[in-house]
């Protein structure tokens, strides 16, 4: 039986930090709105509004809010892992932690991947996969999966980095930030090849580490963090080799996002400091029953909405073309006039996809007596830790690989380079599915498997 948002809101413990739930929803919602706004679709293909109107790139200092989501992830991962460790039921904590954290993330993601893979295969078998818009859509639709791949890495590294945090506190964050800065020095000043890819881990894990600090109440001067981060980002962009945009721009030689840079880490620091400054007034607002019910309801569908929002946007543009409606050149007055209508239509279509696929995001049902936030009833089997570690490694490689390859080359062997190795879309899908099965296997007791 599905539990309603009202019932879940009413059962919220008094000690729950409701602000992090609001931040999770707000960050994903901002990303969705940003993607809808930046997509510049014409009959010639899909472009980026920020590349067409460079003056708008300053908006990414507010719209690039993924650091807040990863910060919230660090907070939640710390609480979850510590809860499992305190329970001390004799089963491997690591495997139980991975399985508990990945269930609501990987199920909707893999359903999205399989549905789109089937659609892409059908389009290519019909000989329509090479059109400008169709080909661009098949490349574009999987690109946001990079965020899920990075998030999987954060889950995987939580136990050792949490121990590092408990031993060194702010020193652990400083070490990650210092390593990220060193990588940029080696990259830009000394020209060391390939070293920049280390910052995919160092920058995002440093932001994740800030979530650990929040979990322990150790971000006591958020204004200092915000000012230091903003000043650092401004100085690096003004005097360093870093571009203004905090998202990737087509054709640019240096991106703050891929790989992440020290400028993006400073951007994340100021965002974290800024949202921490709003925590107290937001906490009072979230105690209102109607507001909290809305946040609970949105949290239950946020990942599904994120996965399908680009599909909805492409569907709106596709409907315009199919109906013969005018598709103005991007960034013109006529194009801007259509923006509100397109966003409303994309939101409505996203709602349809949420209605179809939200069941895959629903948490595993617990017994009525189980406490909120409890891990799945089936404990991790003995020896499940290495299996879970292998599983999550395959998952993150598969998801990252698919974000790079897209779905446009399922039949022709199109590949992209992932950590110096070529990967195709079918191989990436296979790794993600195989990894998910291993994570699930790590959490199934042997006696249950033998009886089955």
Secondary structure by P-SEA (a helix, b strand, c coil): ccccaaaaaaaccccccaaaaaaaaaaaaaaaaaaaaaccccccbbbbccccccccccccccccaaaaaaaaaaaaaaaaaaaaaaacccccaaaaaaaaacccccaaaaaaaaaaaaaaaaaaaacccccaaaaaaaacccccaaaaaaaaaaaaaaaaaaaaaaacaaaaaaaaaaaaaaaaaaaccccccccccccccaaaaaaaaaaaaaaacccccaaaaaaaaaaaaaaaaacccccccccccccccccccccccaaaaaaaaaaaaaaaaaaaaaaaaaccaaaaaaaaaaaacaaaaaacaaaaaaaaaaaaaaacccccccccaaaaaaaaaaaaaaaaaaaaaaaacccccccccccccccccccccccccccaaaaaaaaaaaaaaaaaaaacccccccccbbbbbcccccccaaaaaaaaaaaaaaaaaaaccaaaaaac
